[in-house]
């Protein structure tokens, strides 16, 4: 610990977040004195400067009422904004991607062509018949579906048809900027993991509130007892700072739950729009399938252009 023990002690009173960075708080929790050490420091009447550096640190920290609980609550506080932003960005990305997929006119035209071409290829096949729709996963298999002469693929024929008849549709990626990002996001998170994260945030926030109440009681008891473990000329801002934080954090968590609900609604509407069952679908598979299709489609178009040049 580079800073003086007395500076750390004062920072725990004033809640100086320039000093109490996440890594500092983690170190303080790791090396905080245990109950036996605190008793020894309480009984110590000599000069603090006579103690070893580690003991000076332990002594000064233990003068702060409820120091261990303070550290836990403050660590949650400094990590809260980052965690909230992480969850919020994941939800916003999935929500935006769901809206883009459902609203894209260019994608709708491509899917219309896929269905028409598929039905044309199956014309006369009594077993297959005329399809009214197809599974989204089928889009990722168009590049391995060969034409009857085995010289091209369904995807290359599709890209060629779009180029010849609806050239503006070649830029369907422009209407779907969030889809590749949503595919990446849902590789590591899901609606379930987000729900678990939100539930954990709410629980830890409640724990932090309990800690604030407990430290208020500890501080009052220390003051009444006239213990040497009391404020040393510092204004104790813990109650004020954490009180404001808990109030705003509660609102933020509630806002995240609302965002999660609206994201799920948008996602379910998008899935149903494409004829899939929201209960059977997996967010990663849906977004990844569309992201792969867009990339493969563009590659097939590029290959078609090169082939025509030669």
N, C-alpha and C positions, 0 to 999 in steps of 0.2 A: 504494500500500500504506500504510494508515494506521498500522499498528503499527511499532514500531522493529525494525530488522533483527536486533538481538540477541535480541529476543523471539521472532521467527520461528525463528531458529537454535535457541534453547533448546526451543521447541515441537517441533521436529523430533527432538530427543533424547528429550524427555519424552512425546511423542505426545499433546500437549494438544489434544483434539478441540474444545475451546471456541474455540481459535484457528484450528486447521486445518480450517476449514469447506470444503465442496466448491469454492465459488467462489474461496477463498483458494488452495487447492491448484492449481486451474487457472491462476490468475494466476502462482503461483510457477513452475509448469512452463513457462509462456509466456515468462517473463522470467529464467529460470535462466541463469547464466553458461555459455558454451560452453567447450570444452577450452582454447582459446587464452587466454580470460579467466582461467580457473582457474590456468593456468601463470603468468600475470602476477601474480595474487593470491598465489600460492605464493612468488614471488620478492620480494614487497613486504615491506619491513622498517620502513616508517615508521609513524606513528600512524594508526590507523583513522579517527579523528575528522577527520583532514586530508583524507580522501577525499570525493568528491562523494556525495550521498545515494544515487544509483544504484549507485555503486561500493562504498559501505558495505554496501548490501544484498547485492550480488554477493559481496563478500569474506566476509561472515558466513555466508551460505548455503553457500559453497564450503568452509567449515571443517568441514562435516558430512560424514563419510565416506559415499560413495555417495548424495549428496543427491538426484540426479535419479531414481535407482531408488526411493529412499524415497518421493518424491513420487508416483510412478506407483503404487506398491503401496498407499499411503495413500488415494489417490483411488479406487482400486478398492474398498478397504475401506469408505469412507464411502458409496459408491454401491450397495454390495452389498445392504444390507438393503432399500432401496427397490425394487431390481430384483427381488429374491426375493419381496417382498410383492406386487408387481405380477403376477408369474407365478402365484403361489400363489392370489391372489384370482380370477384368470381361470379357473384350473383348477377351483377349488371352485365357482365359479358355474356352469360347464358341467356339472360332475358333479351338482350339486343340481338343476339344471334337467332333466337327463336322468332322474333319479330321480322328480321330480315328474310329468313327462309320462307315465312308465310306470305310476305308482301312482295317478294321479288317476281316481277313480270317476266324477266328473262329466264329465270329458272323454271317458271311455270311453262313457258314455251318449249324449253328443252325437254321437260318431263312429258309434255304432250306428244312431242316427236318420238320419244322413247317408246311410249305406249302404242302409238300408231305404227311405228316400224316393227315393234314386237308382234302386234296383231297381224301385220302384213306377212311377216315371216311364217307365222303359224296358220296362215290362211289355208283352209282345206284340211287342217289337222283336226279331226273330229274329237280326238281325245283331249286336246288342249283347249280348243274353242277360242272365242274372243274374250280377252281379259278387260276388266273395267279399271284395274289398277295393278300395281306391282309393289313388292316390298322394297323399302329404301335400300336395304343391303344389296339388292340386285344391281344398283348403280355402280358398285365397286367391282362388279364381275363383267362389265361390258367389254373390257379390254381383253378378256380371255374367251369371249364368245365369238367364235369364228364365223365368217360368211360361208355360204354354201360352196364357193370355189376354194375355200381355205386360204385365200390370198390376203384377206384383210380381217378386221374385227368389227363387231357391231359398233364399237366406240368410234372407230375411224370413219365408218359410214355415217354415223350420227354427226360427227364434227364436220364432215363434208356437206351434209344436208343443211346444217345450220349456216355454214359459210356461204353456200349458194343461194339460200332462200331467206335467211334472217341474219345477215352479217352483224347487225348491232347486238345480237344475242351472244355473240362470241365473248363479249365483255361482261358476262354475268357476274364475274368476281367483284366487279365494282359495286354491285347491289348487295354483296354478301361479305363485307370486310371483317365482320366479327366472327364468322363461322370458323376459320382456321384457329383463331385464338380460343374459341369455346372448346374446340377439339382438344387443344393442349391443356386447358384448364381442367376439363373433365377426365383427363388421364390420371390426375392425382386426387381430385375431389369429386364428391357426388352430393346429391341432395341429402343423403343420409349422413355423410361426414359433416356437412355444413350444419345440419340439425344438431348433431352431437357437439360441434364447436360452440354453437349458440347456447345450448343447454349448459355447457361447461362455463362459458362466460357469465351466464346468469348466476350460476351456483357460486363461482369465485367472487363475483360482485357482492353477493349476499354475505359471503364469508368476510369480505373486506368491511362491510357495514358492521358486522359483529365485532370485528377487530377495533374499529373506530369507537364503538360503544365501550368496549373493554378497556381501551387505553384511556378514555375519559375517566372511567372509574378508578383506574390505577393512578392516574395523575392526581385526582382528587384525594385519594388515600395517602399518597406520598406527601402531598402538601400538608394535610392535616397532621400526619405523623411527624412532620418536621425532619424527615429522613435526609441524609446527605445526598441521597439519590434524587435530586430535584433540579429544577432549572437553574442554570448558572448564568444569570444575566441575559438569557436568550428568550425571545418571545416564541412560545410554542404554537406554531401555525398548523400543526398536524390536523386538528379537528376542522379548522376552517378550509384548508386545502382539500382534504379528503372528503369533506362534506359536499363541497362544490363538485368534486369529481364524481362521487357516487350518484348525485342527482343527474348530472349530464350523461353519465355512462348508462344509467337506467333508460334514459330517453333514446340513446343511441342503440342499445340492444333491442328496444321495442321497435325502433325504426328498421333494424335489420330483419326482425321477424316479419314485419310487413313487406319488406322487399323480397324476402324469401317466398312469401305467399304469392305475391304478384308474379314473381319469376316462374314459380311452379304452374300458375294459371296460364301464362304465355307459352310455356313449354308444352303443357298438355294440349292446348289449342293447336299448336304447331304440329304435334305428333298426330292428332286426330285429323288435321287438314290433309296430311299425307296418307291417311287411311290406316295408320298404325294404332295399336292399343297402348295408351300411356302406361297401363299396368304391366305390360310385357316388354316395353322398350327400356333401353338403357341409354342415359344421356350421352355417355361417351360414344357408344356405337352410332347413335343418330348423327351427332355433330361430326364424328370422325368419318362416317360414310360420305356425308356431303363434302367435307373438306378433301377427302381422297378423290372423289368424283370430279370436283372442280380442277384439281391438279392434273388428273389423268386426261380429262377432256382437253385442257389446254395443250398438254403434251401431244395428244393425238392430232390436234389441229396443226401444231407446228410440224409434225412429221408429214402430214398431208401436203403442207406448203412446200416442204423440201422435196417431196416425191414429185410434185408437179413441175418443179424447176428443172428436174433432171429427166 
